[in-house]
Amino acid sequence: MTTLAGIALSQWRAEGRDFNFQWHRIRYWEAGEGEPLLLIHGFPTAAWDWHYLWRPLAERYRVIACDMLGFGDSAKPRGHRYSLLEQADLQQHLLAHLGVDGPVHLLAHDYGDSVAQELLARHCEGRGPIASCVFLNGGLFPETHHPVRVQKLLLGPLGPIVARMFNRDRLAQGLTRVFGPETPPGEREIDAFWSLLSAHDGPAVMHRLIRYIPERRQQRERWVAAMQRAAVPLRVIDGALDPVSGAHMVRRYEALIERPDCVLLEGIGHYPQIEAPDAVLEHYLAFRAALSSAAASIAS
């Protein structure tokens, strides 16, 4: 059990604000002061994923998060060609909207890892400075990503039908498969996840959002090169038992990234920020403390 007090979905929603991105309404949250820390959520959930970590992080940093286009309480346009590159545009527009023009720290999960990889690639290209990046469980390498059955079905020719048939029970089944066996999602959490996913008829666009999987393959070389060359401090905090991107993904990361900084959370699955938020907070703050110590040593 976590010692951190989460935020009820009703309160979380009440604290959100809106801005427009390419004529679409985007819901976002901001709290705290200090260095900006951008939190980027995964598929198929939303920024509420960070609710256990939100207040502890806001005590130290200026935390920023949004429900990306097609997710949560943001717009979910039908017929839209959703793209990870566009989601990176969205993050940069949000930062500009909030007046953030200097280096930003990233904490990302799942689908959000790919958005963070694109932001790292843009950093390398001089299109937005990144101060550091921490990845939670996600498909950093297409060759180690093991999609669950419903994701495969959504990608296939019957994707629109599968999306329309998606409901709370299917969501619960999918989440239970990827959470750790000792840290399953509770009924209230599943209700909250479903409320966010189903808002604005969300299932109707799931087969469009899932195109991120082939997009990852298209961008693989550029994104891996960015992690290898960006000279940005990186850490992976990963639930080891995740069948989608668990310990097997970390082994690939350690093989490809020089001086890899990886933390494996034993017994934890795909959603460490929900399953073990205390551990994620501990390891994230240790990472940031090490960065501050290194900076102080250089300054002296």
matplotlib code that plots the C-alpha trace (Angstrom):
import matplotlib.pyplot as plt

x = [0.0, 1.2, 1.7, 1.0, -2.5, -3.8, -6.3, -9.9, -10.8, -13.6, -11.1, -8.5, -11.0, -12.1, -8.5, -7.9, -7.9, -8.3, -6.3, -6.7, -4.4, -5.1, -8.8, -9.1, -9.7, -7.0, -7.3, -4.2, -2.9, -0.2, 1.0, 4.1, 7.1, 10.6, 12.1, 9.5, 8.7, 6.5, 4.6, 3.5, 0.9, 0.4, -2.2, -5.2, -5.4, -4.7, -2.8, -4.7, -2.2, 0.1, -2.3, -0.2, 2.9, 1.4, 1.4, 4.8, 6.4, 4.6, 6.2, 9.6, 9.0, 6.6, 4.7, 2.7, 0.6, -2.2, -4.6, -3.1, -5.3, -7.7, -7.3, -9.0, -11.0, -9.4, -11.0, -11.2, -11.9, -13.3, -11.5, -8.3, -4.9, -3.4, 0.4, 3.1, 4.8, 1.7, 1.5, 5.0, 3.9, 1.0, 3.5, 5.6, 2.5, 1.4, 4.8, 4.7, 1.2, 2.5, 5.5, 8.1, 10.9, 13.9, 15.0, 12.3, 12.6, 10.5, 8.8, 7.0, 5.2, 4.2, 2.9, 4.3, 7.8, 7.5, 6.5, 9.4, 11.8, 10.5, 11.2, 14.7, 15.2, 14.1, 16.4, 19.3, 18.0, 17.9, 14.1, 13.4, 15.9, 15.5, 17.2, 16.6, 14.3, 13.0, 11.1, 8.6, 7.5, 7.1, 8.1, 11.4, 12.4, 9.8, 11.7, 11.0, 7.5, 5.0, 1.5, -1.5, -4.2, -6.6, -3.9, -3.2, -6.9, -7.2, -4.4, -6.1, -8.8, -11.5, -10.0, -13.1, -15.4, -13.1, -12.9, -16.7, -17.1, -14.5, -16.1, -15.2, -15.0, -12.5, -10.5, -10.4, -9.3, -6.5, -5.3, -5.3, -3.1, -0.4, -0.4, 1.7, -0.1, 0.3, -0.7, -3.8, -6.0, -8.9, -12.5, -12.4, -9.3, -10.8, -14.0, -11.8, -9.8, -13.0, -14.6, -11.6, -11.4, -15.1, -15.4, -16.3, -16.9, -13.3, -13.5, -14.5, -11.0, -8.9, -8.2, -6.8, -4.7, -3.2, -1.3, 1.4, 2.8, 3.8, 4.9, 7.3, 8.9, 9.2, 10.9, 13.0, 16.5, 16.0, 14.7, 17.3, 20.0, 18.6, 18.8, 22.4, 23.6, 21.5, 23.9, 20.8, 20.7, 18.4, 17.0, 14.6, 12.3, 10.6, 8.2, 10.0, 6.9, 5.3, 4.6, 4.5, 7.8, 9.2, 12.6, 13.1, 13.0, 15.4, 17.9, 17.7, 18.2, 21.3, 22.7, 22.2, 22.6, 26.0, 26.3, 22.6, 20.9, 18.1, 16.0, 13.9, 11.0, 10.5, 7.0, 5.6, 3.9, 3.2, 1.9, 4.6, 3.2, -0.1, 1.2, 4.3, 4.2, 6.4, 9.2, 8.8, 9.0, 12.0, 14.0, 12.9, 14.0, 17.3, 17.9, 17.2, 19.3, 22.2, 21.8, 21.8, 24.9, 26.7, 25.8, 27.0, 30.3, 30.8, 29.9, 32.4]
y = [0.0, 3.5, 6.1, 8.8, 10.4, 10.3, 12.8, 11.8, 12.0, 14.5, 16.8, 16.3, 17.3, 20.3, 21.6, 21.3, 24.2, 24.4, 25.8, 25.4, 23.4, 23.5, 24.3, 21.4, 21.9, 20.4, 19.9, 20.6, 20.9, 23.0, 23.3, 24.3, 26.5, 26.0, 24.1, 22.9, 19.2, 17.9, 14.7, 12.7, 10.0, 6.7, 4.8, 4.5, 6.5, 10.1, 12.6, 11.4, 8.5, 10.9, 11.7, 10.0, 11.8, 15.2, 16.9, 15.5, 16.7, 20.1, 20.7, 20.8, 21.6, 23.4, 20.4, 20.4, 17.8, 17.5, 14.9, 14.5, 14.9, 11.9, 11.1, 11.8, 15.0, 16.6, 16.6, 13.3, 14.3, 11.6, 10.9, 12.5, 11.1, 10.9, 11.1, 11.0, 13.8, 15.9, 15.0, 16.4, 19.6, 19.7, 19.4, 22.2, 24.4, 23.8, 24.9, 28.0, 28.7, 28.6, 30.8, 28.0, 28.8, 27.3, 23.7, 21.3, 18.0, 15.1, 12.2, 9.9, 6.6, 4.2, 6.2, 9.2, 7.6, 7.9, 11.5, 12.1, 10.4, 12.8, 15.8, 14.4, 14.2, 17.8, 18.8, 17.3, 19.3, 22.6, 22.7, 22.7, 22.3, 19.2, 19.2, 15.5, 12.6, 9.7, 6.9, 4.6, 1.4, 2.0, 0.8, 2.6, -0.1, -1.5, -4.9, -5.3, -4.0, -6.8, -5.4, -7.0, -8.8, -5.9, -3.6, -6.1, -6.3, -2.5, -2.4, -4.9, -4.5, -5.0, -2.2, 0.1, -2.7, -3.7, -0.1, 0.2, -3.0, -1.8, -1.3, -1.1, -4.9, -5.2, -2.3, -4.0, -7.3, -5.5, -3.6, -6.6, -8.5, -5.8, -4.8, -6.8, -9.8, -8.3, -4.8, -5.1, -2.1, -1.6, -1.1, 2.6, 3.0, 1.1, 3.2, 6.3, 5.0, 4.1, 7.5, 9.2, 6.8, 6.9, 10.7, 12.2, 8.8, 7.9, 4.2, 5.5, 6.8, 4.0, 2.3, 5.6, 6.3, 2.8, 3.8, 4.9, 1.4, 1.4, 5.1, 3.9, 1.6, 4.4, 6.7, 4.0, 4.9, 8.6, 8.1, 5.6, 7.9, 10.7, 8.7, 7.7, 11.2, 13.8, 14.3, 14.6, 12.8, 9.8, 7.2, 4.3, 3.3, 0.1, -2.4, -5.7, -7.9, -5.9, -8.3, -5.3, -3.5, -4.9, -6.4, -7.5, -3.9, -2.8, -5.4, -4.0, -0.5, -1.5, -3.1, 0.0, 3.0, 4.0, 4.1, 3.1, 4.3, 1.8, 0.9, -2.3, -2.5, -6.1, -7.4, -4.3, -4.3, -1.7, 1.1, 1.8, 5.3, 3.7, 0.4, 1.7, 5.5, 5.7, 3.8, 5.9, 9.1, 7.9, 7.0, 10.1, 12.4, 10.5, 11.1, 14.8, 15.1, 13.5, 16.0, 18.9, 17.6, 17.2, 20.7, 22.1, 20.3, 21.8, 25.3, 25.1]
z = [0.0, -0.8, 1.9, -0.6, -0.7, -4.2, -5.7, -6.4, -10.0, -9.3, -7.6, -10.3, -12.9, -11.0, -10.9, -14.6, -17.1, -20.9, -23.8, -27.5, -29.7, -33.4, -32.7, -30.2, -26.5, -24.4, -20.6, -18.6, -15.0, -13.4, -9.8, -7.8, -8.5, -9.5, -12.4, -14.9, -14.9, -17.7, -17.0, -20.1, -19.7, -21.5, -23.6, -23.1, -19.9, -19.1, -16.9, -13.8, -13.9, -12.0, -9.2, -6.4, -7.4, -8.3, -4.9, -3.7, -7.0, -6.8, -3.5, -5.3, -8.9, -11.3, -12.5, -15.8, -17.4, -20.0, -21.4, -24.8, -27.9, -28.0, -24.3, -21.0, -20.9, -24.0, -27.4, -29.2, -32.9, -35.1, -38.3, -37.0, -38.0, -34.5, -34.4, -31.7, -33.5, -33.2, -29.5, -29.1, -30.9, -28.3, -25.4, -26.8, -27.4, -23.8, -22.5, -24.7, -23.5, -19.9, -20.7, -20.3, -22.7, -20.9, -20.3, -19.1, -17.2, -18.5, -16.6, -19.0, -19.2, -22.0, -25.0, -23.3, -23.5, -27.3, -27.1, -24.8, -27.2, -30.0, -27.7, -27.0, -30.8, -31.2, -28.4, -30.4, -33.4, -31.4, -31.2, -27.5, -24.6, -22.3, -18.9, -18.1, -18.9, -16.8, -18.5, -16.8, -18.5, -22.2, -25.7, -26.1, -28.6, -31.1, -31.0, -27.3, -27.2, -26.6, -27.3, -25.6, -27.6, -27.8, -29.2, -31.9, -32.7, -32.8, -35.3, -37.6, -40.2, -37.5, -35.4, -35.7, -34.6, -31.7, -30.6, -30.6, -28.5, -25.9, -22.5, -18.8, -18.4, -21.3, -19.8, -16.4, -18.0, -19.9, -16.9, -14.7, -17.2, -17.2, -13.5, -11.1, -9.5, -6.1, -7.1, -9.2, -9.9, -7.6, -8.7, -8.0, -10.1, -12.9, -12.7, -12.9, -15.8, -17.6, -16.9, -18.6, -21.5, -22.2, -22.0, -25.4, -26.8, -26.4, -27.6, -31.0, -31.6, -30.0, -33.4, -34.6, -31.5, -31.7, -34.9, -32.6, -32.7, -36.4, -35.9, -33.3, -35.9, -38.4, -35.9, -34.2, -35.5, -34.9, -31.4, -30.3, -31.7, -29.6, -26.4, -27.3, -28.3, -26.5, -23.6, -21.4, -18.1, -18.4, -16.1, -16.5, -13.6, -14.7, -13.3, -13.8, -14.2, -17.0, -19.9, -22.3, -21.5, -18.3, -17.5, -21.1, -22.3, -19.6, -20.8, -24.3, -23.0, -21.1, -24.2, -26.4, -24.1, -22.7, -18.9, -18.5, -15.3, -14.7, -11.6, -11.7, -9.4, -8.5, -8.4, -10.2, -13.6, -16.3, -14.1, -11.5, -10.7, -9.7, -8.3, -6.4, -6.4, -3.2, -4.9, -8.1, -6.1, -4.1, -7.2, -9.2, -6.4, -6.0, -9.7, -9.4, -6.3, -8.1, -10.9, -8.5, -6.7, -10.0, -11.0, -7.7, -8.1, -11.5, -10.3, -7.4]

ax = plt.figure().add_subplot(projection="3d")
ax.plot(x, y, z, "-o")
ax.set_aspect("equal")
plt.show()
